[in-house]
Amino acid sequence: MSMRRGQIDMTPLRSDFGATGVRCCDVPGCTSAGEFRAPKARDRLNDYYWFCLEHVREYNRAWNYYAGMSEAEVEADLRRSTTWNRPSWPFGTAAKGEGPAWGFRDPFDLFDGESPNGERHDPSQPRPQSAEEKAFQTMHLSPPVTIAELKAQYKSLVKIHHPDANGGDREAEERLKLINDAYTTLKRFLG
């Protein structure tokens, strides 16, 4: 048996079963029983070599499923294998809807704005804001906004609220922290 560039030389192969009726190890010159299977290639995972314990260990040490693949191909294969090579779609990307969220129509308004757990929502009360809405308010912007507009607004607000420009004022420092958080949130939202 000889090794070439990290792989076992498997040519020529003999028949699966010897004269004794026991499958022989596929490595030329080995007379041990071939009890352990190993795939022949990445694209032929259901086609096997049969090895003895010593040779299957050596083969497994030299085996590299991703040999010959680019980094992008490896990444794509890893992503496909996380969903068992089945199609998938983004989860939870839709905007939150108004009204009842328990999945049925209420044409006679029987629940009158009541949630399944019995809580009532008063429509005159403002609803809680999302992180993006709060960030838009903090940055004094309203959608739609481009990244360039966001950066320009961020720079102007930093100049106004920087503690050095305000004599080391603690409130200015807190406002700047809010502006930085809002900028990060919107950058993630837009990017």
Order of alpha helices (4+ residues) and beta strands (2+ residues): beta-beta-beta-beta-alpha-alpha-alpha-alpha-alpha
